[in-house]
């Protein structure tokens, strides 16, 4: 509880440098983002207001498989989604920015025509708590319970935390904070920079 309260305060402080408006107004304004195309991940990162990139050492690396529990008790895992880009949002359902991030990304969740990207909301809360939350929310969210988060999923020190993976399960970008839909779309559209060959 103390840790999450600290995160909320830190998050508020990070946003407060952008003005003295109430937090919801500030978040909504900053989430508008911009639709202009960016040539690279770095140029998307340079436009951020409400999020910070994290885990640069993991960028381009394969992420480990992750198991999660559906609200109905079934076990799922990342390896179920072959050749799909995946967005993972980690947080707690009682934490408003986590719910806001899932809502912001809902177009990914509800666009099932090509089923790509896959949006997964992960929380440490029980499947029963998630089922109850989802029954009170009309939004079609893919929310799952996790017992254990291996590294690097456990490394960022803030919520919500977002992981963008390419179709080969390599990390494109990890971020803490609220990522606008327009930035997420750009990140998904950009390819990972090819690693420079060894001399």
C-alpha positions in Angstrom: 0.0 0.0 0.0 2.8 2.4 0.9 4.6 1.6 -2.3 1.6 2.2 -4.5 0.8 5.5 -2.6 4.3 6.6 -3.3 4.0 5.7 -7.0 0.8 7.8 -7.2 2.5 10.7 -5.6 5.5 10.4 -7.8 3.3 10.1 -10.9 1.4 13.3 -9.8 4.8 15.1 -9.3 5.9 14.0 -12.8 2.8 15.4 -14.4 2.8 18.6 -12.2 5.8 19.9 -14.0 3.4 20.4 -17.0 1.2 22.8 -15.2 -1.0 23.3 -12.1 -4.3 22.0 -13.5 -6.2 19.2 -11.8 -4.7 15.8 -12.5 -7.6 14.4 -14.6 -7.6 17.6 -16.8 -3.9 17.4 -17.2 -3.9 13.7 -18.1 -6.8 14.1 -20.6 -5.1 17.1 -22.2 -1.8 15.2 -22.5 -3.4 12.0 -23.7 -4.7 13.8 -26.8 -1.2 13.2 -28.2 -0.6 13.9 -31.8 -1.3 12.0 -34.9 1.7 13.1 -36.9 3.8 10.1 -38.1 7.2 9.7 -36.4 10.2 8.2 -38.2 11.6 6.3 -35.3 10.9 5.1 -31.7 13.2 7.9 -30.4 11.1 10.6 -32.1 7.9 9.1 -30.4 9.8 9.1 -27.1 10.7 12.8 -27.6 7.0 13.7 -27.8 6.0 12.2 -24.5 4.3 14.2 -21.7 2.6 11.6 -19.6 5.0 8.6 -19.7 8.6 7.7 -19.4 10.6 5.1 -21.2 12.1 2.4 -19.0 14.3 -0.7 -19.4 16.5 0.4 -22.3 18.8 -2.6 -21.7 15.9 -4.9 -22.6 15.0 -3.2 -25.9 15.3 -5.6 -28.8 15.6 -8.6 -26.5 13.2 -11.5 -26.4 10.9 -11.3 -23.4 10.2 -14.5 -21.3 6.9 -16.3 -21.5 4.4 -15.2 -19.0 1.5 -17.1 -17.6 -1.8 -15.5 -16.5 -5.2 -16.6 -15.2 -8.4 -15.7 -17.0 -11.4 -14.6 -14.9 -13.0 -18.0 -15.5 -9.9 -19.7 -14.1 -8.3 -20.9 -17.4 -4.5 -20.5 -17.7 -3.2 -18.5 -20.6 0.3 -17.5 -21.7 2.1 -15.2 -24.1 3.2 -18.2 -26.2 -0.5 -18.6 -27.1 -0.2 -15.6 -29.4 2.1 -16.6 -32.2 3.2 -13.9 -34.7 1.1 -11.2 -32.9 2.3 -7.9 -31.6 1.4 -7.7 -27.9 0.7 -4.8 -25.5 0.9 -5.7 -21.8 -0.5 -3.1 -19.3 0.5 -4.0 -15.7 -1.3 -2.3 -12.7 -4.0 -2.6 -10.2 -7.7 -2.3 -10.9 -8.3 0.1 -8.0 -5.7 2.5 -9.4 -7.4 5.1 -11.7 -4.4 5.6 -14.1 -4.3 1.8 -14.8 -8.0 1.9 -15.7 -7.5 5.0 -17.8 -4.7 3.3 -19.7 -6.8 0.3 -20.5 -9.7 2.5 -21.6 -7.3 4.5 -23.8 -6.1 1.3 -25.5 -9.7 -0.1 -25.8 -9.7 0.3 -29.6 -7.0 -2.4 -29.7 -9.2 -4.7 -27.5 -12.4 -4.2 -29.4 -10.9 -4.4 -32.9 -10.9 -8.1 -33.3 -11.1 -8.2 -37.1 -7.4 -9.0 -37.5 -6.8 -9.7 -33.8 -3.6 -7.7 -33.9 -2.2 -6.3 -31.6 -3.2 -8.4 -28.6 -3.9 -6.2 -25.5 -3.5 -7.8 -22.1 -4.2 -6.1 -18.8 -2.4 -7.8 -15.9 -2.9 -7.4 -12.2 -2.0 -9.3 -9.0 -5.7 -9.2 -7.9 -7.6 -12.5 -7.8 -9.6 -13.8 -10.8 -12.8 -13.3 -8.7 -12.0 -9.6 -8.1 -11.3 -9.2 -11.9 -14.6 -11.0 -12.8 -16.5 -8.7 -10.4 -14.8 -5.6 -11.8 -15.5 -6.6 -15.4 -19.1 -7.4 -14.6 -19.5 -3.7 -13.5 -17.7 -2.4 -16.5 -19.2 -2.5 -20.0 -15.8 -2.0 -21.6 -14.5 -5.1 -23.4 -11.2 -5.4 -21.5 -8.9 -8.4 -21.5 -7.9 -8.4 -17.9 -6.0 -11.2 -16.3 -4.6 -12.2 -12.9 -0.9 -13.0 -12.5 0.6 -14.9 -9.5 4.2 -14.0 -10.4 5.9 -11.5 -12.7 9.4 -12.6 -13.8 12.0 -10.0 -14.9 11.8 -7.8 -16.7 8.1 -7.4 -16.1 8.7 -6.9 -12.4 11.4 -4.3 -12.8 9.7 -0.9 -13.5 8.9 0.9 -10.3 5.6 2.5 -11.3 2.0 1.9 -12.6 0.7 1.7 -15.1 3.5 0.0 -16.8 3.2 -0.8 -20.6 5.3 -3.3 -22.6 5.1 -3.2 -26.4 6.3 -6.4 -28.0 6.9 -7.1 -31.7 5.5 -10.3 -33.3 8.7 -12.2 -32.3 8.2 -11.4 -28.6 11.0 -8.8 -28.6 10.6 -5.7 -26.5 10.0 -2.6 -28.6 9.5 -0.3 -25.7 8.6 -0.3 -22.0 7.0 2.7 -20.4 5.6 3.9 -17.1 2.7 6.3 -17.1 -0.1 7.0 -19.5 0.7 6.3 -23.2 -1.7 8.1 -25.6 -3.3 5.8 -28.2 -1.7 7.8 -31.0 1.8 7.1 -29.6 0.9 3.4 -29.1 -0.2 3.2 -32.8 3.1 4.8 -33.9 5.1 2.4 -31.7 3.3 -0.6 -33.1 3.9 0.6 -36.7 7.6 1.2 -36.3 10.1 -1.7 -36.7 12.7 -2.3 -34.1 16.0 -0.8 -35.1 18.3 -3.6 -36.4 21.2 -4.2 -33.9 24.4 -2.9 -35.2 26.7 -5.7 -36.4 29.7 -6.4 -34.2 33.0 -4.9 -35.5 
